[in-house]
Every structure is written in C-alpha cells, then in structure tokens.
Amino acid sequence: THFYFIEPDKTCFLRVHSPENFGDEITRFTLKKATDTSKISSGIELGSLGTFTLRVVFPWIVNGKLLGYLELGEEIEHLTPRLREISDLDLIFTIDKSNLAKEKWEAGVKALNKKGDWNEFADFVIIDKTISTLSFELKNVVQQNYLHGNSRNISLNNRSLSIYSHPLQDVTGKQVGTIIAICDVTNLIIETRKAVMSSSVAILALFLTILLFYYKYSGTIENQVAAYRDNLENLVKERTRELHVALDEVKTLSGFLPICASCKQIRDDKGYWTQIESYISKHSEAEFSHSICPECTKNLYPDFVDDNGDLKK
C-alpha cells in the first residue's frame, strides 16, 4: 500500500501511492536505521496520518554508490484478516490520541477512503477491526478494556466472550495503542459442560457399581461369617453335651479315706467298715475279679510253690 523512492538525504523523491506528495523529509525510525547501518531495516510504525504500517527500507546501492532508499509498506488492515484467520479471534486495534493530530488523522482517513470517528471514544481511535459494526454494548466493552493487561469474561447477546487487552507497540518498543482480542467461548463452555456432565455421570455410575459390589460382597461375607458362627455354636453345644454325658458317667473318689492298717477295710461316712472292694464299686464304675499274687501264694501255700511263686512240679 506504500511505495517510496527516498533521496540519500532522506527527502522523499516519489510516493508512488500518492505522487502529488513529495519533497518532504522522512524521519521514521526504519529509514534512520537503514541510513545508519546501510542494511535493510523493517518494523511496524505509526505514520503521521494515523496509519499503522509494516515498513521495509532497502538501501539502493549501484557500483558502490548509494542512490537512495526504496521503501515498501503494508497497512495493518491488510494483515488483520490473516491474523483473524490464524488466531480465530476478533481483533480491535486502537491508537492513543496522544500520538496523533486530529487534522492529520482525519485527512488520512479521507485520503485512504476509510471510515473513522475521532469523537467516538475519549482517549483513542480505532484504526482497524475484524468486526464490521460495533454495537453499543461492545463499544462499552472496548472502552472498559482499553487499558492493556485487563482480562475479563462477559455475557453479550446470549454469547460468552473472553476479552483480553494487550499493549500495541511500534518498532521502537513504544506503546502507541492497544490490541483488544475477543474470543467467543460459548461453544467451548457448552462442550466443557457436556464433558463435565459426561464425566460426572461416568463417575456416578462407577461409584454405584462399586457400592453395589461392596454391598453384595459384604453380604456374602456376612452370610459366611454367620454360618461359621452358627456352626461353631452348634459344635460348642455338641461338645458341651458330650462333656456332660461323660461327667455323668464318671464317678470320682476324692477326699481322705480312713482305711484299716491291718485288714484294709474302709470306714464310710456313716462310720461302718466295709470291704475295700465294696466301697470302690459303690463309688465308681470299677468292677473287681479276685486272684492271688505270688507273695501271698508263697505265704499261704508254701508246700505247692517254689521261691519264685511258681507251682512245683
């Protein structure tokens, strides 16, 4: 959109895009850098008419002699649609009025056949935007987000918008305005809510499954424990019953038994003397069969047994 031939002394020889304007001195940073370094320089610069232009300055040297400088420029509005396509964001570029002169800016708007209203905002003008028309509500949003670094989320016309402001700097690093980026996050929020809902349903289903498994498994364990407990109780009852039966069948002799040192009769609780066999039979399940030991045999029948108690032949 801009094509200059510039004299070595920085005088504009020809503006191809505006031939009637020439003979003035160019003082832009990109030209100064090219004259100082004798190398190509480039950068985005704010023009006197309020244009924000990407410029490239080329030193024109033939046979070692500097003939002048060639400068090409492209207005930001030619780059904005491409930025919109790449970023998927609506962009609004503003320039601070402190960097502009009203008369020159209005003359530039007219010369470039653009639309602009100096009085639309108090502190800045819009030089380019990807939104064709700004509604009253959106103008308020732009005004409120003019200061860079301000980020906010709003709801506008049933749409959810995320808005962020960033300083707009020229090639020298000076802040000359603000870039306002507007992202429509309505569909993203809807999809996020759907994803959260789906995740919640999945988690709930998993929780219910685990809960059902727990109750089912714990019920099985409780039934097994109850069965083991019943079996144990039955076993204890059976063993207790057997023990009582055994105790009922057992008669024990306890305490001190008065016994005759000579005939071995036992005196009972009533003071009667009874044979030891009768007393034990009465107080226990034992039964007696009589025999004679070898010692008694020798004493009673010495003629029939030898010294070992065996019968003589």
C-alpha positions as CSV (number, residue, x, y, z in Angstrom):
1,T,0.0,0.0,0.0
2,H,3.1,2.3,0.3
3,F,6.0,2.6,-2.2
4,Y,8.6,5.3,-1.7
5,F,11.8,6.5,-3.5
6,I,13.8,8.4,-1.0
7,E,16.9,10.6,-1.6
8,P,20.1,9.8,0.3
9,D,19.4,13.0,2.4
10,K,16.1,11.4,3.4
11,T,14.0,13.6,1.2
12,C,11.0,11.9,-0.4
13,F,11.6,11.9,-4.2
14,L,8.4,10.0,-5.1
15,R,5.4,8.5,-3.4
16,V,4.1,6.0,-5.9
17,H,0.9,5.6,-3.9
18,S,0.5,9.4,-3.7
19,P,2.5,11.1,-6.4
20,E,1.3,14.6,-5.6
21,N,3.0,14.5,-2.2
22,F,6.8,14.7,-2.4
23,G,9.8,16.8,-1.3
24,D,9.3,16.4,2.4
25,E,11.9,14.9,4.8
26,I,11.2,11.3,6.1
27,T,12.1,11.0,9.8
28,R,10.8,7.5,10.5
29,F,12.8,5.0,12.6
30,T,13.1,2.3,9.9
31,L,14.7,4.8,7.5
32,K,17.1,6.1,10.1
33,K,18.2,2.6,11.0
34,A,18.8,1.8,7.3
35,T,20.9,5.0,6.8
36,D,22.9,4.2,10.0
37,T,23.6,0.6,9.1
38,S,23.4,0.6,5.3
39,K,21.3,-2.6,5.7
40,I,17.7,-3.5,5.2
41,S,15.5,-2.5,8.2
42,S,11.9,-3.3,8.9
43,G,9.2,-2.8,11.5
44,I,5.7,-1.6,12.3
45,E,5.5,2.2,12.5
46,L,2.8,4.8,13.2
47,G,2.5,7.3,10.4
48,S,1.7,11.0,10.7
49,L,-1.8,10.3,9.2
50,G,-2.5,7.6,11.9
51,T,-1.7,4.7,9.7
52,F,-0.1,1.7,11.4
53,T,2.2,0.2,8.7
54,L,4.6,-2.6,8.4
55,R,7.6,-1.0,6.5
56,V,10.7,-2.3,4.9
57,V,13.5,0.1,3.8
58,F,16.2,-1.1,1.3
59,P,19.4,0.9,0.7
60,W,19.7,1.3,-3.1
61,I,23.3,0.9,-3.9
62,V,24.8,0.6,-7.5
63,N,28.5,0.1,-8.1
64,G,29.2,1.0,-4.5
65,K,27.3,4.3,-4.8
66,L,24.2,5.0,-2.7
67,L,21.4,6.2,-5.0
68,G,18.8,6.4,-2.2
69,Y,16.3,4.2,-0.5
70,L,13.4,2.1,-1.6
71,E,10.6,1.7,1.0
72,L,7.6,-0.6,0.8
73,G,4.8,-0.6,3.4
74,E,1.6,-2.6,4.0
75,E,-1.2,-1.2,6.1
76,I,-2.3,-3.2,9.2
77,E,-5.8,-3.7,7.8
78,H,-4.4,-5.9,5.1
79,L,-2.8,-8.1,7.8
80,T,-5.7,-8.1,10.2
81,P,-7.9,-10.6,8.3
82,R,-5.0,-13.0,8.1
83,L,-4.4,-12.6,11.9
84,R,-8.1,-13.3,12.4
85,E,-7.9,-16.5,10.4
86,I,-4.8,-17.7,12.2
87,S,-5.9,-16.9,15.7
88,D,-9.6,-17.4,15.4
89,L,-10.0,-14.2,17.5
90,D,-11.8,-11.0,16.7
91,L,-9.3,-8.1,16.9
92,I,-9.7,-4.4,17.5
93,F,-6.6,-2.1,17.1
94,T,-6.7,1.2,18.8
95,I,-4.2,4.2,18.8
96,D,-3.9,6.6,21.6
97,K,-4.9,10.2,20.6
98,S,-1.8,11.5,22.3
99,N,0.2,10.0,19.4
100,L,-2.0,11.7,16.7
101,A,-3.0,15.1,15.4
102,K,-6.8,15.3,14.8
103,E,-6.5,17.2,11.5
104,K,-3.9,14.8,10.0
105,W,-5.7,11.7,11.2
106,E,-9.0,12.9,9.6
107,A,-7.1,13.8,6.4
108,G,-5.6,10.3,6.4
109,V,-8.9,8.7,6.9
110,K,-10.3,10.7,3.9
111,A,-7.3,10.1,1.7
112,L,-7.3,6.3,2.3
113,N,-11.1,6.2,1.9
114,K,-11.6,4.7,5.4
115,K,-14.2,5.3,8.0
116,G,-13.4,6.7,11.4
117,D,-14.9,9.0,14.0
118,W,-12.4,11.0,16.1
119,N,-15.1,11.6,18.8
120,E,-16.3,8.0,19.1
121,F,-14.0,7.4,22.1
122,A,-12.4,9.9,24.5
123,D,-8.8,8.6,24.6
124,F,-8.2,6.6,21.5
125,V,-9.4,5.9,17.9
126,I,-10.0,2.6,16.2
127,I,-7.7,2.1,13.2
128,D,-8.8,-1.4,12.3
129,K,-11.1,-4.2,13.5
130,T,-12.3,-7.6,12.3
131,I,-15.9,-6.8,13.5
132,S,-17.8,-4.9,10.8
133,T,-20.0,-2.9,13.3
134,L,-19.6,-2.4,17.0
135,S,-22.8,-2.5,19.0
136,F,-23.4,-0.1,21.9
137,E,-22.7,-2.9,24.3
138,L,-19.5,-3.8,22.5
139,K,-18.3,-0.2,22.4
140,N,-18.7,-0.2,26.2
141,V,-16.6,-3.3,26.4
142,V,-13.9,-1.8,24.3
143,Q,-13.9,1.4,26.4
144,Q,-13.6,-0.7,29.6
145,N,-10.8,-2.9,28.3
146,Y,-8.8,-0.1,26.8
147,L,-6.1,-0.4,29.4
148,H,-3.7,-3.2,28.5
149,G,-3.4,-6.3,30.7
150,N,-7.1,-6.2,31.5
151,S,-8.8,-9.6,31.1
152,R,-12.4,-10.3,31.7
153,N,-15.3,-12.6,30.8
154,I,-18.7,-11.2,29.8
155,S,-22.0,-12.4,28.5
156,L,-23.3,-10.4,25.5
157,N,-26.3,-11.2,23.4
158,N,-26.5,-14.8,24.8
159,R,-22.9,-15.3,23.9
160,S,-20.0,-15.9,26.3
161,L,-17.0,-13.7,25.5
162,S,-13.5,-13.7,26.8
163,I,-11.7,-10.4,26.3
164,Y,-8.1,-9.5,26.7
165,S,-6.2,-6.3,26.1
166,H,-2.5,-6.1,25.2
167,P,-0.3,-3.1,24.5
168,L,0.3,-2.2,20.8
169,Q,3.9,-1.3,20.3
170,D,5.8,0.1,17.3
171,V,9.2,-0.9,16.1
172,T,10.9,1.3,18.8
173,G,9.1,-0.6,21.6
174,K,6.9,2.4,22.4
175,Q,3.3,1.7,23.3
176,V,1.1,3.6,20.8
177,G,-2.2,1.9,21.5
178,T,-3.9,-1.3,22.4
179,I,-4.9,-4.6,20.8
180,I,-8.2,-5.9,22.1
181,A,-8.8,-9.6,21.4
182,I,-12.3,-11.0,21.7
183,C,-12.8,-14.8,21.9
184,D,-16.3,-16.3,21.6
185,V,-16.1,-19.2,24.1
186,T,-19.8,-20.1,24.1
187,N,-19.3,-23.4,22.3
188,L,-16.3,-24.2,24.4
189,I,-18.3,-23.7,27.6
190,I,-21.1,-25.8,26.2
191,E,-18.7,-28.6,25.2
192,T,-17.0,-28.3,28.6
193,R,-20.2,-28.6,30.4
194,K,-21.1,-31.6,28.4
195,A,-17.8,-33.2,29.1
196,V,-18.1,-32.4,32.8
197,M,-21.7,-33.8,32.8
198,S,-20.5,-37.0,31.0
199,S,-17.6,-37.4,33.4
200,S,-19.9,-36.9,36.4
201,V,-22.3,-39.5,35.0
202,A,-19.5,-41.9,34.4
203,I,-18.0,-41.3,37.9
204,L,-21.5,-41.7,39.5
205,A,-22.1,-45.0,37.5
206,L,-18.7,-46.3,38.7
207,F,-19.4,-45.3,42.3
208,L,-22.8,-47.1,42.2
209,T,-21.2,-50.2,40.7
210,I,-18.5,-50.2,43.4
211,L,-21.2,-49.6,46.0
212,L,-23.4,-52.4,44.7
213,F,-20.4,-54.8,44.5
214,Y,-19.4,-53.8,48.1
215,Y,-22.9,-54.5,49.4
216,K,-23.1,-57.7,47.5
217,Y,-19.7,-58.9,48.5
218,S,-20.1,-57.7,52.1
219,G,-23.5,-59.5,52.3
220,T,-21.8,-62.7,51.1
221,I,-19.1,-62.3,53.8
222,E,-21.7,-61.6,56.5
223,N,-23.6,-64.8,55.5
224,Q,-20.4,-66.8,55.6
225,V,-19.5,-65.4,59.0
226,A,-23.0,-66.1,60.3
227,A,-22.8,-69.7,59.0
228,Y,-19.3,-70.1,60.6
229,R,-20.7,-68.7,63.9
230,D,-23.7,-71.0,63.8
231,N,-21.5,-74.0,63.1
232,L,-19.2,-73.0,65.9
233,E,-22.1,-72.6,68.3
234,N,-23.5,-76.0,67.4
235,L,-20.1,-77.5,67.7
236,V,-19.7,-76.0,71.2
237,K,-23.1,-77.2,72.2
238,E,-22.4,-80.7,71.0
239,R,-19.0,-80.8,72.8
240,T,-20.6,-79.5,75.9
241,R,-23.4,-82.1,75.8
242,E,-20.8,-84.8,75.3
243,L,-18.8,-83.5,78.2
244,H,-21.9,-83.5,80.5
245,V,-22.6,-87.1,79.4
246,A,-19.1,-88.1,80.1
247,L,-19.1,-86.4,83.5
248,D,-22.4,-88.1,84.3
249,E,-20.8,-91.4,83.6
250,V,-17.8,-90.8,85.7
251,K,-17.8,-91.3,89.5
252,T,-14.8,-90.0,91.2
253,L,-13.3,-90.8,94.6
254,S,-12.0,-87.8,96.4
255,G,-11.0,-86.6,99.9
256,F,-9.4,-88.7,102.7
257,L,-10.3,-92.4,103.0
258,P,-10.0,-94.0,106.5
259,I,-8.6,-97.5,105.9
260,C,-7.7,-100.2,108.3
261,A,-3.9,-100.7,108.5
262,S,-4.4,-104.4,109.0
263,C,-7.5,-105.7,107.1
264,K,-7.7,-102.8,104.7
265,Q,-11.4,-102.1,105.3
266,I,-12.6,-98.6,104.7
267,R,-14.8,-96.7,107.0
268,D,-17.6,-94.8,105.2
269,D,-19.4,-91.5,106.2
270,K,-21.7,-93.4,108.5
271,G,-18.9,-95.0,110.5
272,Y,-19.4,-98.5,109.0
273,W,-16.4,-100.6,108.0
274,T,-16.7,-102.2,104.6
275,Q,-14.5,-104.2,102.3
276,I,-12.4,-102.0,100.0
277,E,-13.9,-103.8,97.0
278,S,-17.4,-102.9,98.0
279,Y,-16.6,-99.3,98.8
280,I,-14.8,-98.7,95.4
281,S,-17.5,-100.5,93.5
282,K,-20.1,-98.3,95.1
283,H,-18.3,-95.1,94.4
284,S,-17.0,-95.8,90.9
285,E,-17.7,-97.8,87.8
286,A,-14.8,-100.2,88.6
287,E,-15.6,-104.0,89.0
288,F,-13.3,-106.5,90.8
289,S,-12.2,-110.0,90.0
290,H,-10.2,-111.8,92.6
291,S,-6.8,-113.5,92.2
292,I,-3.7,-114.1,94.4
293,C,-0.3,-112.6,94.0
294,P,2.9,-114.6,94.1
295,E,3.9,-113.4,97.6
296,C,0.6,-114.4,99.1
297,T,0.8,-117.7,97.3
298,K,4.2,-118.5,98.9
299,N,2.9,-117.4,102.3
300,L,-0.4,-119.4,102.1
301,Y,0.7,-122.4,100.1
302,P,4.5,-122.9,100.8
303,D,4.2,-126.6,100.0
304,F,2.9,-126.0,96.4
305,V,5.1,-123.2,95.2
306,D,8.8,-122.5,94.9
307,D,10.7,-119.4,96.0
308,N,9.7,-117.6,92.8
309,G,6.0,-118.3,93.4
310,D,5.7,-120.8,90.6
311,L,3.9,-124.2,91.1
312,K,6.2,-127.0,92.0
313,K,6.4,-130.0,89.6
